[in-house]
Amino acid sequence: MKTVSSFALTFFVSGVFLALPARPLHAQTDCLSCHGDPTMQDAGGHSIGVDAGKFHASVHGSLACTNCHADIKGYPHPDQPAAVQCETCHADEAAGLSGSVHAKAGEQSPQGTPNACLTCHGNQHEIVPKTNPNSPVYPLNIPKTCGACHANADMAKRYGLNNVYATYIDSIHGFAIGREGLLVAANCTSCHGSHKILSHSDPQSSTYRTNIPGTCGTCHVGINEQYQQGVHGKAVAAGNKDAPVCTDCHTAHGILEPTSADFRMQSTPVCGNCHRDKFSTYRDTFHSQLGLLGGYVETARCWDCHEAHDVLPASDPSSPIAKANLVKTCGRCHAGANASFVEYQPHANARNRRLNPALYYIRLFMNLLLASVLTFFLLHTFLWLVRSRFQQVKNKPAGGKNA
C-alpha cells in the first residue's frame, strides 16, 4: 500500500529533504503515475488511488484529470484539493438537483450533500453509461440504488421516509424488473424523474395528484386514453382534486396484478372509499355475500359492471350499465340473461322507504318475522327449563333421599 503525507515530491540528499520546484502537470500520465495505485491513501487514511483500467473504461476516461480537478495546476499540489464541481459539465442535471427533495434533505443533514451525484452514480472514476448493466442507474439496478436510502432504517427515521422499496419490489412493476428483467418496466425514475425529483405536494412534481394520470400514461397510453374519457378523468381535468387517479385504486408502489385474487378481493372496498352509499347497498347483495362469506373470487365487483377506467354514467349510451346494454353486461357472467333478468336492482336500498317502498316493507316484514321466531323459541326454551326444574323439585322424595 502506498501512503503519502503530502503531494509535494521530495528527495532525500545527504540527510536533507529537497522539495522539487513546482512544474506543469501532464495529466493523465503524471497523475496516474502516483494515483494509479488503487491502494494509495493520504495521511488520514482516505483512499486517493484510482483503478486506471476502470478509469479509462469510464465515461470520464477520455478527460484529463485537471478537467475536473481544475484547482491543480502542477506539482506540488495541495493536500486537500478543492471539491470537484460536477455542474461544470452537467449544468442541466445540477440545476434540477439543486431544487429537488434530495438537495433539501442535504441542507438539513449535518454532512450536507458534497457527493450527491456519486451517491447514485457510484465512484467518480468508474462511472459508466446508464446503458451499461454495471451502472447503478441502469434501469434494472435503479430500484436497488434508490433502495440503499429508501430501505435504510436510519435514513427513514431521519427524514420520515417509508420503506417503499419493500412494497415496490413485490409489486407487478418490481416483479417485472427483478425477476423478469424487463427494461421497459417502471422503475423509480420512470415516475419520479432522475434529478429534479420534487415532493408529491409540489404542483410541478410528476407525482402531484393531478399529474399522476399523465405520468402513468407515459407507459399505459391506451388505459390513460380510456381514463380521460371516463367520469373520473373528466372530473380531474375539470379541477376536481377529490376525483380518483391511478394511485387511489392501484396504490403508488405495491401495485398488484389486476386479475389476481388479492386485487379482486380488495377492489370493491377501494371503490367504496368514495362511493359509500353504493358500497353499503352492494354489501347487501348476493354478489357481495358470495364474495365475502363464500370467498368466491370471480363474483362481480364494481368494475365488472362499470368498467375499470372508462367509467361512464348510466345516462351515456356507451356505458355498460345503460339500460340498452344491461343484457349484454350481465350476460358476461350470466349466460341466457334477458330483459326480465336485468330488472334486478344491484344497488336497491332496502332501507329507503321513499325510493323502494315494496323492498322496504318486505325487509321490515322479514326482520320482524325473524325477530319473532327467535324470541318465541328463546321464551319457549326458557319456560321449558323452568318447567323441567319445577318437575325435578316436585318429584324429589321427602328427606332428599332416593326411594
N, C-alpha and C positions, 0 to 999 in steps of 0.2 A: 504494500500500500504506500502510495506516495503522499506525503504530508508537507504542506508549505505553510509558513507563518507569515509570509509576505510575498507579493508578486514581483518585488524587486529582485533582479538577478544579481547574485554576488559571487565573488570568487575569493578563496582564502589564499593569500600570497604572503609567505614569510610571517605568518601569525597575524596578518592584518586583513580585515574584510574590506574589499574594494567593490563599491557599487558601480555597476555599468551605467554609463550615461543613458538617458532616455533616447530611444531611436524609433523610427517609424515602424508601425505594426503591419506585417504582411499576413493578414487574415486570409484564409483559414489556416494556412500552413504553420505559422508561428503559434497561433492559439492552441491548435491541436497537438503541437509538439509537447506541450505540458498537459493540457486538459483532455487529451485523447486517452488518458488512462482513466477508466470508469471508477477506479477505486480511490481517486485523488480526493483529499479532503483539506479544508482550511484548518486554521488553528483551533477553531471552535468545534471541529468535528463534523462540519456540514459538507455534504458532497458537492464538489465543484468539478467533477470529472464528467466526461462525455463519451458515450459509446460511439466512436467515429463511424462505424459501419451503419448503425441505425440513424445517425445524424444525416449522413449522406443520402440515405434512402427516404428521409422525411421530406415534407413539403418545404421545409426551410433549408434543405441540404444544398441548394444552389446559391444561397446567400452567403455573404461574408459575415463573420461574427460581429463586426462593427456596425452592420446594418441595424442590428438590434441593440447591441451594447455601444451606443453612439458616444458615450462619455469616455470610452477608452480610445486614446489616440496613439499610444505607444507604450514602450517599457520605460521605467516601471509603471504599473497602473495601480490604482487604489486597491486596498484590501477589500473594501466593500463597494463594488461598483453600483451605480445608480440602478434602480429597478427598471426593468425593460418596459417600455410603453407600447403595448400591442396596438393601440389605436393609431400609431404612426402609419401603419399599413391598413389596418382593419377599422377604418373610421366609422363606417355604417354599423358594423356589429357593435363597436364600442358605444356608439350613440344610443343604440337600442338597449344595451345592457345597463347604461347609466340611469335609465328611467324605469328599470324593471324591479320586480319584487326582490330579486336576488341582490341588487345593489342596495336597496333599502335595508335588507337584512344584514348586509355587511356593515352598514353605517351604525347599526345597533350592536354589532359584535365588537368585543374588546380587541379582537385581532384584525378587524376590518376585512377588506377583500383584496389584498395585494396580488393574489394569484387566482382571481375569479375565473379567468379564461382557462387556466390549467386544471382547475377542479373538474371541468367537463372534458377537456381535450387531452389531458394527460401531460406527460413530460414534454417540456417545450422543445427539447432537442430530438424528440422521437415522434412528433405529430405526423400522422399520415392522413391522406384524404378521407373524407367521410364515406367514400365508396369502397374503402378498404375494410375487409371484415375484421381487421385488427384494431380499427379505430374505435375509441369509446363512444363516438357519436355515429357509428354505423347503425342503420335502422334496427337491426336485431339486438344491438348492445345498449341502445338508449334506455330501456327500462331499468337495466342493472345500473347504469351510470347515474340516472336520476334517483334510483333506489338507495344509492350509497348515502344520501342525505335523508330522503323521504321515507326510509325504513329504519333510520337510526334513532334509537330511543332518546339519546341526549339531544339531538337536533330537534326532535319532536317536542321535547319538554321546553327547550329554549325558545322556540319560535311558535309553539302551539300548532304543530303540524299533525295531520292524521296520517296513519300508515297506509297510504293509498296504494303502495307497491303490492302489498299482500292481496288486496282486493282486485287490483288490475291483473296481476299475473294469473289469477284463477278465472278471469273473465274470458269472454269469447275472443276479445282482441289479444289478451295476453296468451291465450292458448294458441292462437294463430302465429304469434311471434315466437313464443318459447318452444312450442312442440312441433309446429308445422313449418316454421322458418319462412313465413310469408312476408316478403319485404313490403308488400302493399298494405299489410295490416296496420291499423292505427297504433302508433306509439305515443309517448308523452308529447313530443314536439308536433305531432300531427294536429293536436288540439290546442296546445298552449303556445306554440311557436318556439323559436330557438333562443333568441337573445332578448327580445323585447317582451318578456313574459310579465303580464300585468295581473293584478288582482281581479278575481271574478266580479268584484263590485265596481270595477272601472268600466265605464261605457265603451272605452276603446279596446277592451280585452276581447279576445276571441271566445272566451268562456263567459262573457257577460250574458245574462239571461236571454235577452232578445237577439243576441248574435249566435246563440248555440245552434239553431237550425241551419244557418249558413255554414257554420264550422263543420257540423256533421255532414252537411250536404256536399262538401268537397269530395267526399268518398261515396256517400249514399245519394247520388244525384237523383235517381228515379224516385226514391222514397221521399226526398225533400220536395220534389215537384208535387207528389200526392199530398203531402202535408200542407203545402202552401195553398192548395185548392180546397182543403177542408176547413171546418169551422174553427179549429184550433189555430191553424196557420194564419187565417184571415184576422182572427182576433189579435194575435201577436202583431201582425202588420199594422193593425189599426191603433196600436199603442197600449193594448191591454196586457199589462205585465203579470197578471194573475193567470193568464191562459197557459195551458201546459206546453212545454217544449220537450225536446228529446229526453233530457235528463230526468224529467219528472216521472216518466214511465219506465225508462231503461236504467236509471241512475247514471252517475258520471264515470265510475271506474269498474264497479263489479257488474258489468253488463252480461246478462245471461242469453243463451240461445233462445229465441222466442218460441221455438217449438218444444223446448224442454219442459218436463213436468213441473219443475220448480217455478219456472216463469209463469206457466199457465195457472198454477195454484195461487200465485200472488198477484196476478194481473187484475182481477176484479176488485180487490181492496184498494189497489192503486187508483183505479178509476173512481172508486168510492170516496177517495180523499177530497175530490171536488164535487162529484155528483152524489151527495149523501142521501138525498131523497130517493133517487133511483136505486141506490145501493141497498137501502133499507127494504124497498119493495122486492128487489131481486132476491134478497136473502130468504124471503118467504116462499119463493117459487120452487118447483120441482128441480129445476136446473141447479139451483144453489144447494139445495138439500142433498142432491145426489153427489155433488162435488165435495161438500163439507163433511157429510156424515158417511157417505159411501166411499169417499176417496177416489171417485171416478174422474180421471184427468180429462177425458175427452168431452165432458159435458160442456154445454155452450157457455162461453164467457162473453163479456161485453163486446170485444172486438170480433167475435164470430158473427155477430149480427150487425154491428155498426161499422165494421171495418176498423183497421188499426190506425191508418194515417190520414186517408181522405175521408174523414168523418163528416157526414152531411146531415142536415136536418131532415125529418120525415117529410117536410113540405117540398123538398127537392126531388124532382122526378128521377134523378140519378142515384138517389140514396137507396141502399139495400132494404131500408125499413119503410120506404114509400109504399103505400097501400098496394100499388100495382106490382110491386116486386116482392111482396111478402111470401108468396107461394114458392118462388124460386129460392129465396133466402132460407126459409125453413126447410125446404127440400134438400138442402145441402146435408142435413143430418137425418131428416125425417122423410124417407122415400115415400112417395104417394101423398104428400101433403096437398091439400086442396083448399078451396075458398072457405069451406067450413072450418077446416083445421086452423087457419090463420086468424080466426075470430078470437083465439086465445089471447089474453092480455098479459104480456110478460111483466108489466110493471103496474098492474092494478093495485090500488091501495085499499085494502080491506078495512082500514081504519078511518077512511074518509067517507062519511055518510052522504055528503053532498055530491061527490063525484061518482061514487059507486054504491048507491043505496042498497041494491039487492045483495051485493057481496058483503056489505057491512052487516046486514041483518042475518045473513047466513052464518057469517063468522061469529056474530054475537050469540046466535042460537046454539052453534056447535060448542062454543066455550061454556055457555050456561049448562048445556047437556052434559058436558064432560065434568064440570064442577059438581053438578047434581049427582051424577053417578058415583063420583069419588066420595062425595060427602055421605051419600046413602050407605056405601059399603064401609066407610070408616065408622059411621054411627052403628051400623049393624054389627061390625066386629067388636066394638066397644061394649055394646049391650050383651052380646054373646059371651064375652069374657066375664061380665058382671053376673050373668045368669049362671054360668058354669061355677063361678066361685061360690055363689049363693047355694047351689045344689051340693057342693062339697061340704059346706058348713052344716047344711040341713041334714045330710046323710051321715055325718060323723057320729059314731057311737058315744053314749054317755061315758064319762070318765076319761075320754080321749084315747081309749084302747079299742083295737080292732076286735071284732067278735071271733 
